[in-house]
Structures are given as C-alpha cells and as structure tokens.
Amino acid sequence: MEWFTIISLILVGAFLVIAEILFIPGIFIAGTLGVLCSIYGVYLSFEYFDSTTGTIVLILAVIVNVLSLVLAFRGKTWERFSLQQSHESKVNQDFKHSLKLGDKGRTISTLKPIGKAIFNDVVIEVRSKGNYVDENVEIEIEKIDNTRIFVKPI
C-alpha cells in the first residue's frame, strides 16, 4: 500500500504540473499542488523505507517530472491548442456606401456606444457619439467616416 501511495502522489503531481502549464496557465494552484504532491510522495518514501530507497525514489520522481515536461513540449501539444487562423476582415468592409447623411433607420441592438442598426433592410454596425441608445429606437446618420457610421437618436 505504501508503494501505491508514493507512486500515485508522484504521478498525480506530474500530471498537475503539466495541466498547469498546458491547460490552465496562470492559475498557479494546480502547479503548486502538483509540486507539493511530488514532494510529499518523496517524503513518504523516506518515511516508510530507508534512505537508499528514498534517494532512488527522489531520483525517479525528478526523472518522471522532467521527462513528462519534455514530452509535453516536444509532442506538439501547443499546436493542438493554439489558434492557427487570423482574422483579417474589418467591420462593414463589404458594405457599399449607399447610405448618406440624414438617412433614417432603427437600432436592433443597444448602442453602448457601438451596436447594430438596420437601414433599408441592411444590418450595419453603427456607433453613437458616446451616448447609450436603447434597442428599437429611430436613429439618423450624423457622420460617415470610411466604414464607421455615427448616428444619433431622433
């Protein structure tokens, strides 16, 4: 039973350290618990058995932890979790400016100060000049700057 406890603590410790690095970075709790589990497993090996066995378990625990870290980094684990595509489009990029100053429309979402509105059956992202505008409010185009359309409530 002692061996099972020692081996389990060391393996759980290695798993928690890997989980901290790969899956939940920045939390610090899992990594700390992992290191503490490994240290406690080594401590128990010294406590239950003689110092020679404890030293061997210490060396094996270090090898297991280092080997698991090396395999996690070399196994291209990062590529499975990293974003491979980039987002290149811009807001209203494909929109042809058929709108002009003074056109009237209606908000379909709240403008905080950016939101969506509908003009001539076309949904467009618009912005107010810092004001909060509720949903389903009549608006008017106040300024057009490239793809940014500024509106004001009527």
WOLIN-V343195 format. One record per pair of residues at least 4 apart in sequence whose C-alpha atoms are under 7 Angstrom apart, sorted by the first residue. I is the first residue (numbers start at 0). J is the second residue. Records with the same first field share a line. If there is no record, write none. Layout:
I = J, J
This chain:
0 = 4
1 = 5
2 = 6
3 = 7
4 = 8
5 = 9, 40, 43, 44
6 = 10
7 = 11
8 = 12, 36, 37, 40
9 = 13, 36, 37, 40, 60
10 = 14
11 = 15, 33, 36
12 = 16, 32, 33, 34, 36, 37
13 = 17, 33, 64, 67
14 = 18
15 = 19, 29, 30, 33
16 = 20, 29, 30, 33, 34
17 = 21, 68
18 = 22, 23
19 = 23, 24, 27, 29, 30
20 = 24
27 = 31
28 = 32
29 = 33
30 = 34
31 = 35
32 = 36
33 = 37
34 = 38
35 = 39
36 = 40
37 = 41
38 = 42
39 = 43
40 = 44
41 = 45, 53, 56, 57
42 = 46
43 = 47
44 = 48, 52, 53, 56
45 = 49, 50, 53
48 = 52, 53
49 = 53
50 = 54
51 = 55
52 = 56
53 = 57
54 = 58
55 = 59
56 = 60
57 = 61
58 = 62
59 = 63
60 = 64
61 = 65
62 = 66
63 = 67
64 = 68
65 = 69
66 = 70
67 = 71
68 = 72
69 = 73
70 = 74
71 = 76
72 = 76
76 = 80
77 = 81
88 = 92
90 = 146
91 = 123, 124, 146
92 = 146
98 = 102
100 = 140, 141, 142
101 = 139, 140, 141
102 = 139, 140
103 = 118, 138, 139, 140
104 = 116, 117, 118, 137, 138, 139
105 = 116, 117, 118, 135, 136, 137, 138
106 = 115, 116, 117, 134, 135, 136, 137, 138
107 = 115, 116, 117, 134, 135
108 = 114, 115, 116, 134
109 = 114, 132, 133, 134
110 = 114, 126, 127, 131, 132, 133
111 = 130, 131, 132
112 = 126, 127, 128, 129, 130, 131
113 = 125, 126, 127
114 = 124, 125, 126
115 = 122, 123, 124, 125
116 = 122, 123, 124, 125
117 = 121, 122, 123
118 = 122
125 = 147, 148, 149, 150
126 = 148, 149, 150
127 = 149, 150, 151
128 = 149
136 = 152
137 = 152, 153
138 = 150, 151, 152, 153
139 = 150, 151, 152, 153
140 = 148, 149, 150, 151
141 = 149, 150, 151
142 = 148, 149, 150
143 = 147, 148, 149
144 = 148
